[in-house]
Amino acid sequence: MYMKNGVFVLLLLLNGLNLYSQEKATLSGYVKDSLSGETLIGATVTIVGANKSIGSNQYGFYSITLPKGTYQVLASYTGYNPQLIQIRIDSSKSFNFELKQKSVLQEVVVSSKRKDLNVTSSQMGKFDLSMTQIKSVPVLFGEVDILKTLQLLPGIRNAGEGNTGLYVRGGGPDQNLILLDDAVVYNTGHLFGFFSIFNSDAIKNTSIIKGGMPAQYGGRISSVLDVAMKDGNMKKTEVEGGIGAIASRLSIQGPLKKDKASYIISARRTYIDVLAKPFIPKTSDFYGSGYYFYDLNTKVNYKFSDKDRLFISGYFGRDVFTFNNSGQSFKANIPWGNATGTVRWNHVFNKKLFSNTTLVYNDYFFTFSGAQNDFNISLNSGIRDLSGKVDFDYYPAPQHKIKYGVQYTYHKFTPNVVSGSQGSTQFTPNNEGTKYAGEAGLYIQHDWDATDKLKVSSGLRYSSFTQMGPYTVFEKDVNGNKTDSTYYGRGKAIQQYGGLEPRLTLRYTLTDESSIKASITRNLQYIHLVSNAGSTLPTDLWVPSTYRVKPQIGWLYAAGYFRNFNNNMWETSVELYYKKMDNQIEYREGYTQSLKDPEEEFIFGKGWSYGAEFYINKARGKFTGWLGYTLSWTNRKFAQLNGGATYPAKYDRRHDLSLVTMYEVNKKWKLSGVFVYGTGNATTLPERFYIVNGVLTQEYSKVNAYRLPAYHRLDFSATYTPIPKKKHWYSHYWVFSVYNAYNRMNPYFIYFNQSGSPYDGTLKVDARQVSLFPVIPTATLNFKF
């Protein structure tokens, strides 16, 4: 009955808004790149003199309803010349803006969004980064990396030296919803997390939301990273790529049918294995060992009409590590990776209603197989998803935008299946590891300009998660022996969770250049990443909520002051936040890998995080960049860990500072620099050593009672773009970079070295630090034709 009443009220609201706008007319269409036909996400369409504007959605579509009359309409986007038209709107009509790119010099110095968007938008904690900005930041080994650039923003920190894991406002890496063309990405790292899977040549747009998450997103409690792939050039064929220190990449895009259909294929592969192979002699114990990664992005799109467009995209990436120790007769093969496929259909019902229907297939896996003599062992884990969703964008009036939709995902989890053999003896798991679940979501989001000063973004999401068969639940005695079992057939519900997730964000304009914002969100997360290490590794396990494991619950409260200066050239903000997290998971104390179901080794607790974020951004001019500083506390409390006392989380960082600078010297040279400083990671270390029966025994401190030394680093890069005397059919540019310019030996971890003998009194135990990256200069050649 409540559901029927809710639907009735919603229909009444939509109908009322429609009646309100019947005496008006609607202008709608797409904002595109004039040279390639790529739609532009987040472009601003402004009614000049009327203080009304709308942003294009993630497919470049815009719609704005106005009283009948003649208007000047301005479309603008980063790196493009704005387009101004005068148009008579006496009935609803369509108009597609086609913006021309500015020169390379101008492309860098303009803002990536409407100049005052950080003040006027109701969204909190959102950053949109253009690929121009991302490619301008100094990088490790010449590999442009979206995730490492995001780590330079306030409230976002890394997992450690060189790692791409994101820790947003005290949340773990599993608490970020990472999407690539609407497909969930479960593992974002190559080379054990040192590089991300995102190939910069294939990416069109990157947005991260770390506060005030809109209702269209669900399933995570910390942040959303939405990455959109390029659609492919509709006008002409282009080839671009780069040759770097450890990897090369190549992209080809062009029209299948001009202005009707296009494609893009982008590939990248490292050649660490090829470079190292000549230096490993055949007599070495490690001959035959190696490592490499590769990935492939593909996409095609077809425009059936002005109202219908089909997109088919995919990602396929693998890491392969092989180890061969001939001296010990030990061999190991460790492949892991992601594969995603997305089919999306855009349909324009009318000038005010836009829909997107999406089907997604997703497969993430990790496999370890090892053998020594007649002993063999294998470990498998992963997730396979099949998802469907329908989203609607409705523009009833200039002051209102409504988004609503429904989503469903069928999960297949393989959290941890270990098996092995020795001779004729087989070792098998005590419990079937594979688990199945269905996850559903229904939402509505309303953006409302209540007055000239007050903007309200409100949303409500209902989500549910059901663990289902086939599965066998075992009952056990106090000694862990199975005493009884219950079998659940395919599709039969074992355990169900669900709940409402309200979202509310308010923005109040103080002056033309300043505003205050506040938000409160509740999020439910039904899957968990359980780690036994200090950084994100492919061996970490994704597990679902089950009859044993409850979903994570997150409440985030945030408030901020936003102020621009000098005609919006300088953007500043201060944001305060408090996050509460229930049903957090860790392994029990003393856990070691076994054949048990991992759920039997979990313990549960709570966490909280709070802090302040300060941000200064110079958005325009030859000199641009930003300064971000975060002061924060992140704590955890588990009844079965640390004696039940509160302890700092492993990603707690009191101070986190990032300074990013970019300077356009002239049309040929561009310089950039990055300085980062962070409080050292919390860690657990041995405090006492005992000799028991001649064996050195350690007694560890309380959980994360110590800090590693502070982390700091300075990077530089210079981009050189030759300017030919006459126009060529190709272009190229060089990027020269220096990572860790003053050779800071930052700690990766600390271990204790033992020397001497306890029997003659010469035993010494000393702590030693392991560091990964010294000063590393690199050069990368990028080309395009």
C-alpha positions in Angstrom: 0.0 0.0 0.0 2.8 2.4 0.9 4.5 1.6 -2.4 1.3 2.4 -4.3 0.8 5.6 -2.5 4.5 6.5 -3.2 4.0 5.8 -6.9 0.8 7.9 -7.0 2.6 10.9 -5.3 5.5 10.6 -7.8 3.2 10.6 -10.8 1.3 13.5 -9.4 4.5 15.4 -8.9 5.7 14.7 -12.5 2.3 15.6 -13.9 2.2 18.9 -11.9 5.6 19.8 -13.2 4.4 19.0 -16.7 1.3 21.3 -16.4 3.6 24.0 -15.0 5.6 23.9 -18.3 2.8 23.6 -20.8 2.9 27.3 -21.8 6.6 27.0 -22.4 8.8 25.4 -25.1 11.9 23.1 -24.8 15.3 23.4 -26.5 17.2 20.1 -26.4 20.0 18.3 -28.2 23.6 17.2 -27.9 26.9 19.1 -27.4 29.7 17.6 -29.6 33.3 18.0 -30.7 33.1 19.5 -34.2 36.1 17.5 -35.5 35.5 14.1 -34.1 31.7 14.0 -33.3 32.5 12.9 -29.7 29.8 14.0 -27.3 31.0 16.3 -24.5 30.1 15.3 -20.9 29.3 18.1 -18.5 29.3 20.9 -21.2 27.3 24.0 -20.0 24.4 25.4 -22.0 23.6 28.9 -20.8 20.7 31.3 -21.6 22.5 34.6 -21.8 21.0 37.3 -19.6 18.5 34.9 -17.9 20.8 33.4 -15.3 19.7 29.9 -16.4 21.9 27.0 -17.5 22.0 23.3 -17.7 24.9 20.8 -18.0 24.9 18.0 -20.6 24.6 14.5 -19.1 27.0 11.7 -19.5 26.0 11.2 -23.1 26.2 14.9 -24.0 22.4 15.4 -24.0 20.9 18.7 -22.7 17.3 19.9 -22.3 16.1 23.3 -21.1 12.5 24.6 -21.0 11.8 28.3 -21.4 8.9 30.8 -22.0 8.4 31.2 -25.7 10.6 33.9 -27.2 14.0 34.7 -28.7 17.1 33.9 -26.8 20.9 33.9 -27.1 22.2 30.5 -26.1 25.8 29.8 -25.2 27.5 26.4 -25.1 30.9 26.1 -23.5 33.3 23.3 -22.6 37.0 23.0 -21.5 39.5 23.5 -24.3 36.8 24.5 -26.8 35.7 27.8 -28.3 32.2 28.6 -27.0 29.4 28.7 -29.5 26.8 31.4 -29.3 23.6 31.2 -31.2 20.4 33.3 -31.4 17.3 31.2 -31.7 13.5 31.7 -31.7 11.8 29.2 -29.4 8.1 29.3 -30.2 7.8 25.5 -30.1 9.9 22.7 -28.8 12.9 22.1 -31.1 16.4 20.4 -31.2 19.8 22.0 -31.8 23.1 20.2 -31.6 26.1 22.4 -30.7 29.4 21.5 -32.4 32.3 23.1 -30.5 35.7 23.7 -32.1 38.8 22.9 -30.1 41.1 25.7 -29.1 44.9 25.6 -29.8 47.0 23.4 -27.5 48.1 26.4 -25.5 44.6 27.6 -24.9 43.4 24.1 -24.1 45.5 23.9 -21.0 44.8 27.3 -19.6 41.0 27.3 -19.6 38.9 25.9 -16.8 37.6 22.3 -17.2 34.0 23.4 -16.4 31.8 26.5 -16.1 33.9 29.1 -14.3 31.8 29.3 -11.1 30.5 25.7 -11.1 32.2 24.9 -7.8 30.2 27.7 -6.2 26.9 27.3 -8.0 26.6 23.5 -8.1 24.8 21.7 -5.3 27.2 18.7 -5.6 29.8 18.4 -2.9 33.1 16.7 -3.1 33.1 16.3 -6.9 36.0 16.7 -9.2 36.0 16.4 -13.0 39.5 16.0 -14.5 40.2 16.4 -18.2 42.7 14.1 -19.8 44.7 17.3 -20.6 45.2 17.9 -16.9 45.9 14.2 -16.1 48.5 14.0 -18.9 50.2 17.1 -17.6 51.1 15.6 -14.2 54.5 13.9 -13.8 54.3 10.1 -13.7 56.2 7.0 -12.8 58.0 5.3 -15.7 56.2 7.5 -18.1 52.8 5.8 -17.5 49.9 8.4 -17.4 47.7 7.2 -14.5 44.2 8.5 -13.7 44.2 7.0 -10.2 47.5 8.5 -9.2 46.3 12.0 -10.3 43.2 11.5 -8.2 45.4 10.8 -5.2 46.6 14.4 -5.4 43.2 15.7 -4.5 42.2 16.5 -0.9 40.4 13.7 1.0 41.9 11.0 -1.3 45.1 9.2 -0.3 47.1 6.3 -1.7 47.8 2.9 -0.2 51.6 3.4 -0.2 54.6 4.0 -2.4 53.5 3.8 -6.1 50.2 2.1 -5.3 47.0 3.0 -7.2 44.6 2.1 -4.5 42.2 4.9 -3.4 41.4 5.6 0.2 38.6 8.2 0.3 37.8 10.0 3.5 38.8 7.1 5.7 37.2 4.3 3.6 38.9 1.2 2.3 39.6 0.5 -1.4 36.5 -1.7 -1.7 34.3 1.2 -0.6 34.8 3.0 -3.9 32.4 2.3 -6.8 34.6 2.3 -9.9 32.9 2.3 -13.2 34.3 2.0 -16.7 31.4 2.7 -19.2 29.0 1.6 -16.5 30.8 -1.7 -15.8 32.0 -2.2 -12.3 35.8 -2.6 -12.0 36.8 -4.8 -9.0 40.6 -4.7 -9.4 42.1 -1.5 -10.8 45.8 -2.4 -10.6 48.5 -3.7 -12.9 51.9 -4.8 -11.6 50.5 -5.6 -8.1 48.8 -2.2 -7.9 51.6 0.1 -9.1 49.8 1.0 -12.3 46.1 1.3 -13.0 44.2 -0.5 -15.7 43.0 2.8 -17.3 44.7 3.5 -20.6 44.7 7.3 -21.0 44.4 7.2 -24.8 41.0 5.4 -24.5 39.5 7.7 -21.8 37.2 10.7 -22.5 36.1 11.8 -19.1 36.9 11.1 -15.4 34.7 12.2 -12.4 35.0 11.4 -8.8 32.4 12.1 -6.1 33.6 11.7 -2.5 30.6 13.4 -0.8 26.9 13.8 -1.3 26.6 10.7 -3.6 23.6 11.0 -5.9 20.9 8.3 -5.6 21.7 6.9 -9.1 24.8 5.3 -7.5 24.7 2.6 -5.0 26.5 -0.4 -3.6 29.5 1.5 -2.0 29.8 3.7 1.0 32.7 6.0 0.3 32.9 7.4 -3.3 32.1 7.0 -7.0 34.7 7.1 -9.7 32.9 7.2 -13.1 35.2 6.8 -16.1 33.9 7.2 -19.6 35.6 5.8 -22.7 35.9 7.7 -26.0 33.2 6.9 -28.5 35.4 7.0 -31.5 36.0 9.7 -34.2 32.9 10.1 -36.4 34.7 12.3 -39.0 38.1 10.8 -39.8 40.5 8.0 -38.9 43.1 8.8 -36.3 46.1 6.8 -34.9 47.9 7.7 -31.7 50.1 6.1 -29.2 53.2 6.3 -27.1 56.5 4.5 -26.4 57.5 4.5 -22.7 60.1 3.1 -20.4 58.2 -0.1 -19.5 55.1 -0.1 -21.8 53.8 1.0 -25.2 50.3 1.8 -26.3 48.5 2.2 -29.6 44.9 3.5 -30.4 43.0 3.6 -33.7 39.7 5.3 -34.1 37.5 6.4 -36.9 34.2 6.3 -38.7 32.5 3.1 -39.8 30.1 5.3 -41.6 30.7 9.1 -41.5 28.5 10.9 -38.9 26.7 7.7 -38.4 28.9 5.1 -36.7 32.4 5.0 -35.3 34.9 2.7 -33.5 37.9 2.9 -31.2 40.5 0.2 -30.4 43.1 1.0 -27.8 45.8 -1.5 -26.6 48.7 -1.3 -24.2 51.4 -3.9 -23.2 54.4 -3.8 -21.0 57.7 -5.3 -22.1 59.4 -5.9 -18.8 59.6 -9.6 -19.6 61.2 -8.9 -23.0 63.7 -6.5 -21.6 64.7 -8.7 -18.7 64.9 -12.0 -20.6 68.4 -11.5 -22.3 69.9 -10.7 -18.9 68.8 -14.0 -17.2 71.3 -16.8 -18.1 69.9 -20.2 -18.8 71.9 -21.5 -15.8 70.0 -19.2 -13.4 67.5 -20.6 -11.0 65.1 -18.0 -12.3 65.4 -18.7 -16.0 61.9 -18.9 -17.4 60.4 -16.5 -14.8 58.8 -13.3 -15.9 56.0 -10.8 -15.6 53.9 -8.7 -18.1 50.5 -7.0 -18.3 48.4 -5.9 -21.2 44.9 -4.4 -21.7 42.6 -3.8 -24.6 39.7 -1.2 -24.8 37.2 -1.5 -27.7 34.1 0.5 -28.5 31.7 0.9 -31.4 28.6 3.1 -31.6 25.9 3.5 -34.1 23.5 6.4 -34.5 20.2 5.0 -35.8 18.5 8.4 -35.7 18.5 11.6 -33.7 16.6 9.7 -31.0 18.4 6.4 -30.9 22.0 5.5 -30.4 23.7 2.2 -29.6 27.0 1.7 -27.8 29.0 -1.5 -27.5 32.2 -1.4 -25.4 34.6 -3.8 -23.8 37.7 -4.0 -21.7 40.0 -7.0 -21.4 43.1 -6.9 -19.2 45.5 -9.4 -17.8 48.6 -9.6 -15.5 50.7 -12.8 -15.9 53.4 -13.6 -13.4 55.4 -16.8 -13.8 58.1 -18.1 -11.4 60.5 -20.9 -12.1 63.1 -21.9 -9.5 64.9 -24.8 -11.1 67.2 -25.3 -8.2 64.2 -26.0 -5.9 62.0 -27.6 -8.6 59.4 -25.0 -7.7 57.1 -23.5 -10.3 54.2 -21.0 -10.1 51.8 -19.4 -12.5 49.8 -16.4 -11.3 47.4 -14.8 -13.8 44.7 -12.3 -12.9 42.6 -9.7 -14.6 39.3 -8.1 -15.6 37.0 -8.5 -18.6 33.9 -6.3 -19.1 31.4 -5.9 -21.8 28.7 -3.1 -22.0 25.8 -2.6 -24.3 24.0 0.7 -24.0 21.0 2.1 -25.8 20.2 5.8 -25.7 16.7 6.9 -26.6 15.1 10.3 -26.6 11.4 9.9 -26.0 10.7 13.7 -26.4 12.5 17.0 -25.8 12.3 16.5 -22.0 12.8 12.8 -21.5 16.0 10.9 -22.1 16.6 7.2 -21.3 19.6 4.9 -21.2 19.3 1.1 -21.1 22.4 -0.8 -20.1 23.5 -4.5 -20.1 26.8 -5.3 -18.5 28.9 -8.5 -18.2 31.8 -8.4 -15.8 34.4 -11.1 -14.9 37.3 -10.6 -12.5 39.5 -13.5 -11.5 42.7 -14.4 -9.6 44.4 -17.7 -10.0 47.5 -19.2 -8.3 48.9 -22.6 -9.2 52.2 -23.9 -7.8 54.1 -27.2 -8.0 57.1 -28.6 -6.3 58.1 -32.2 -7.0 54.8 -34.2 -6.6 53.1 -31.5 -4.5 50.5 -29.3 -6.3 48.3 -26.5 -5.0 45.9 -24.1 -6.6 43.8 -21.1 -5.4 41.0 -19.4 -7.3 38.9 -16.4 -6.5 36.9 -13.9 -8.4 33.5 -12.4 -9.2 31.3 -12.8 -12.3 28.3 -10.4 -12.8 25.5 -9.9 -15.2 23.7 -6.6 -14.8 20.9 -4.7 -16.3 19.6 -1.2 -15.6 17.4 1.5 -17.1 17.9 5.2 -16.2 15.7 8.2 -17.2 16.6 11.9 -17.3 13.5 14.1 -17.1 13.7 17.9 -17.6 10.2 19.3 -16.7 11.2 22.9 -16.1 14.3 25.1 -15.9 14.3 24.8 -12.1 13.9 21.0 -12.0 15.8 18.0 -13.2 14.6 14.5 -12.2 16.6 11.3 -12.7 15.1 7.9 -11.8 15.7 4.2 -12.7 16.0 0.6 -11.7 19.0 -1.8 -11.6 19.6 -5.5 -11.0 22.8 -7.5 -10.8 23.3 -11.3 -10.6 26.5 -12.1 -8.8 28.6 -15.3 -8.8 31.3 -15.1 -6.1 34.3 -17.4 -5.8 35.8 -16.0 -2.6 38.5 -18.5 -2.0 38.7 -22.1 -3.3 41.9 -23.9 -2.4 42.8 -27.4 -3.6 45.9 -29.5 -3.8 47.4 -32.9 -4.1 50.5 -34.8 -3.1 51.0 -38.0 -5.0 47.6 -39.8 -4.9 46.3 -37.8 -1.9 43.8 -35.0 -2.8 43.1 -31.9 -0.6 39.7 -30.3 -1.2 37.8 -27.4 0.5 35.7 -28.2 3.6 32.9 -26.1 2.1 31.9 -25.2 -1.4 33.3 -21.7 -2.0 31.1 -20.5 -4.8 28.2 -18.2 -3.7 25.4 -16.6 -5.7 23.4 -13.4 -5.0 21.0 -11.0 -6.5 21.4 -7.2 -5.9 18.6 -4.8 -6.9 18.2 -1.0 -6.7 15.4 1.5 -7.3 16.0 5.3 -7.1 14.8 8.8 -7.8 16.9 12.0 -7.7 15.5 15.5 -7.9 17.7 18.6 -8.5 15.6 21.7 -7.7 16.5 25.4 -7.9 14.2 26.4 -5.1 15.1 30.1 -5.2 17.9 32.2 -6.7 20.0 31.4 -3.7 18.9 27.9 -2.6 19.4 24.7 -4.6 18.3 21.3 -3.3 19.4 17.9 -4.5 17.4 15.2 -2.9 17.3 11.5 -3.6 16.0 8.2 -2.3 17.3 4.8 -3.1 16.0 1.4 -2.1 18.4 -1.5 -2.4 18.2 -5.2 -1.6 20.6 -8.1 -1.6 19.7 -11.8 -1.6 22.1 -14.7 -1.1 20.7 -17.6 -3.0 21.3 -21.2 -3.9 22.7 -23.5 -4.9 24.5 -23.7 -1.6 24.8 -25.9 1.4 24.8 -24.5 4.9 26.5 -26.7 7.5 25.9 -26.7 11.2 29.0 -27.4 13.3 29.8 -28.3 16.9 32.2 -26.4 19.1 35.2 -28.3 17.6 34.2 -27.3 14.0 33.0 -30.7 13.0 30.0 -30.8 10.7 26.8 -32.1 12.4 24.1 -31.3 10.0 23.4 -29.5 6.7 20.7 -27.7 4.8 20.7 -27.5 1.0 19.3 -24.6 -0.9 18.4 -25.2 -4.5 19.2 -22.8 -7.4 17.5 -19.4 -6.9 16.2 -20.2 -3.5 16.8 -17.3 -0.9 19.1 -18.1 1.9 19.4 -14.6 3.5 18.1 -11.2 2.4 19.1 -7.7 3.3 17.8 -4.3 2.2 17.0 -0.8 3.2 16.4 2.9 2.2 19.3 5.1 1.4 18.3 8.8 1.6 20.5 11.4 0.0 20.3 15.2 0.5 22.5 18.1 -0.5 21.8 21.8 0.0 23.6 24.8 -1.5 23.0 28.3 -0.4 24.5 31.2 -2.4 25.9 34.0 -0.2 27.3 36.2 -3.0 28.0 35.8 -6.7 31.4 34.3 -5.8 30.6 32.3 -2.6 28.3 29.7 -1.2 27.9 27.2 1.6 26.9 23.5 1.1 25.8 20.7 3.3 25.0 17.0 2.6 23.9 13.8 4.4 23.9 10.4 2.8 23.2 6.9 3.9 24.7 4.0 1.8 24.5 0.3 2.0 27.3 -1.9 0.7 26.7 -5.6 0.2 30.1 -6.8 -0.9 33.4 -6.7 1.0 37.1 -6.8 0.2 39.0 -8.6 2.9 42.7 -8.0 3.0 45.6 -9.6 5.0 48.1 -7.0 3.7 48.8 -3.3 3.9 48.0 -2.5 0.3 45.6 -3.6 -2.5 46.7 -6.9 -4.0 45.0 -9.4 -6.3 45.1 -11.9 -3.5 42.6 -9.9 -1.5 39.2 -11.6 -1.4 35.8 -10.2 -2.5 33.1 -11.7 -0.4 29.3 -11.1 -0.4 26.9 -10.5 2.4 25.6 -13.9 3.5 23.8 -15.5 6.5 27.1 -14.9 8.4 28.3 -11.6 6.9 26.1 -8.5 7.2 26.3 -5.5 4.7 28.3 -2.4 5.5 26.4 0.7 6.4 27.8 4.1 6.0 26.6 7.6 7.1 28.4 10.6 5.7 27.8 14.1 7.0 29.6 17.0 5.2 29.5 20.8 5.1 31.7 23.3 3.2 32.4 26.9 2.3 33.2 27.7 -1.3 34.7 31.0 -2.5 36.1 32.2 -5.8 38.4 35.2 -6.4 39.5 37.4 -9.2 36.7 36.6 -11.7 36.7 32.9 -10.8 40.4 32.6 -11.6 41.0 31.2 -8.1 38.8 28.6 -6.6 38.9 27.8 -2.9 37.0 25.6 -0.5 37.0 24.2 3.0 35.0 21.0 3.6 34.4 19.3 7.0 33.1 15.7 7.1 32.2 12.9 9.5 31.8 9.3 8.4 30.4 6.4 10.4 30.8 2.8 9.1 29.2 -0.3 10.6 29.9 -4.0 9.9 33.5 -3.7 8.9 35.4 -6.9 8.3 38.9 -8.1 9.2 40.5 -11.5 9.6 40.7 -12.8 13.1 44.0 -12.4 15.0 46.5 -15.1 14.1 44.8 -16.0 10.8 46.6 -18.2 8.3 45.5 -19.5 5.0 43.5 -22.8 5.3 41.0 -24.9 3.4 38.1 -23.5 5.4 35.5 -21.2 4.0 37.0 -17.7 4.6 33.8 -16.6 6.3 34.7 -18.7 9.3 37.8 -16.6 9.8 36.1 -13.1 9.8 35.5 -10.8 12.7 33.3 -7.8 12.6 33.6 -4.2 14.0 32.9 -0.6 13.2 34.9 2.4 12.0 34.7 6.2 11.8 36.5 9.0 10.1 36.5 12.7 10.4 38.5 15.6 9.1 38.9 18.9 7.2 39.9 19.4 3.6 41.4 22.6 2.2 41.6 23.3 -1.6 43.1 26.1 -3.6 42.9 25.9 -7.4 44.2 28.4 -10.0 41.9 27.6 -12.9 43.1 29.9 -15.6 46.2 31.6 -16.9 49.6 30.3 -18.2 50.3 29.2 -14.6 47.7 26.7 -13.2 47.5 24.1 -10.5 46.2 23.3 -7.1 47.1 22.9 -3.5 45.2 20.3 -1.4 45.6 19.6 2.3 43.7 17.2 4.5 43.7 16.9 8.3 42.0 13.7 9.3 41.5 10.8 11.7 40.4 7.3 10.8 39.8 4.7 13.5 38.5 1.1 13.8 37.1 -0.9 16.8 36.7 -4.7 16.8 35.8 -6.6 20.0 38.2 -9.4 19.0 41.2 -7.3 18.0 43.5 -5.2 20.0 41.8 -6.2 23.3 38.6 -4.4 22.1 40.3 -1.0 22.2 40.1 1.6 19.4 43.1 1.7 17.0 44.0 3.8 14.0 43.2 2.2 10.6 46.1 1.2 8.4 45.1 4.0 6.1 44.8 6.6 8.8 46.9 9.7 7.8 46.9 12.8 10.0 48.4 15.2 7.5 48.2 14.8 3.7 49.5 17.6 1.4 49.6 17.8 -2.4 50.9 20.7 -4.5 50.4 20.4 -8.3 51.8 23.1 -10.7 51.6 23.5 -14.5 53.3 26.3 -16.5 52.9 27.0 -20.2 56.3 28.4 -21.2 55.3 28.8 -24.9 53.7 26.7 -27.6 56.6 24.2 -27.5 57.3 23.7 -23.8 55.1 23.0 -20.9 56.5 22.3 -17.4 54.8 20.7 -14.4 55.7 19.7 -10.9 54.2 17.7 -8.0 55.1 17.7 -4.3 53.4 15.4 -1.8 53.8 15.0 1.9 51.9 12.5 4.2 52.1 11.2 7.7 53.6 7.7 7.8 51.3 4.7 7.6 50.2 3.1 10.8 51.8 -0.3 11.4 52.1 -3.1 13.9 55.7 -4.0 14.9 57.3 -6.5 17.3 58.2 -4.8 20.7 60.0 -7.6 22.5 62.1 -10.6 21.5 62.5 -13.9 23.4 64.6 -16.9 22.9 62.5 -20.1 23.4 64.4 -23.4 22.9 67.0 -21.5 20.9 64.4 -20.0 18.6 63.9 -16.2 18.4 60.2 -15.4 19.3 58.5 -12.0 18.8 55.9 -10.2 20.9 54.0 -7.7 18.8 52.7 -4.3 19.8 49.0 -3.3 19.8 47.4 -3.0 16.4 48.9 -0.1 14.4 50.6 1.3 17.4 53.6 2.6 15.4 54.1 4.9 12.4 56.4 4.5 9.5 58.5 7.6 8.7 56.7 10.4 6.9 56.3 10.1 3.1 57.3 12.9 0.8 58.4 13.2 -2.8 59.0 15.8 -5.5 58.4 15.1 -9.2 59.1 17.1 -12.4 58.1 16.8 -16.0 58.6 18.8 -19.2 56.6 18.3 -22.4 58.1 19.3 -25.7 55.9 19.7 -28.7 57.8 20.5 -32.0 56.0 23.1 -34.1 56.6 22.3 -37.8 57.1 25.0 -40.3 54.3 23.6 -42.4 51.4 21.3 -41.6 52.2 17.6 -41.5 49.9 14.6 -41.5 51.3 13.5 -38.2 52.3 15.2 -34.9 54.3 14.1 -31.9 55.5 15.3 -28.5 58.0 14.2 -25.9 57.5 14.0 -22.2 60.6 14.0 -20.0 59.9 13.3 -16.3 61.8 12.8 -13.0 60.1 10.8 -10.3 61.3 11.4 -6.7 63.7 14.1 -7.8 65.7 14.4 -4.5 65.9 10.6 -4.1 63.9 10.3 -0.9 64.0 6.7 0.4 60.3 6.4 1.4 59.4 3.4 3.5 57.5 0.5 1.9 57.7 -1.7 4.9 60.0 -2.5 7.8 61.4 -5.9 8.7 63.8 -7.1 11.5 67.1 -8.7 10.6 68.7 -11.3 12.9 72.5 -11.7 13.1 74.9 -13.5 15.5 74.0 -16.3 17.9 72.0 -16.4 21.1 74.4 -19.0 22.5 77.5 -16.8 22.6 75.8 -13.5 23.4 76.3 -12.1 19.9 72.7 -12.0 18.8 71.6 -8.7 17.4 68.2 -7.7 16.0 67.9 -4.5 14.1 65.0 -2.9 12.1 65.5 -2.4 8.4 63.5 -0.3 6.0 62.6 -1.4 2.5 62.2 1.3 -0.1 61.0 0.8 -3.7 61.7 3.8 -6.0 64.8 6.0 -6.0 65.1 8.9 -8.4 63.8 7.7 -11.7 64.2 9.7 -14.9 62.1 8.6 -18.0 61.3 9.8 -21.5 58.1 9.0 -23.4 57.4 9.6 -27.1 53.8 10.2 -28.0 52.5 10.4 -31.5 49.3 11.0 -33.5 48.4 10.9 -37.2 
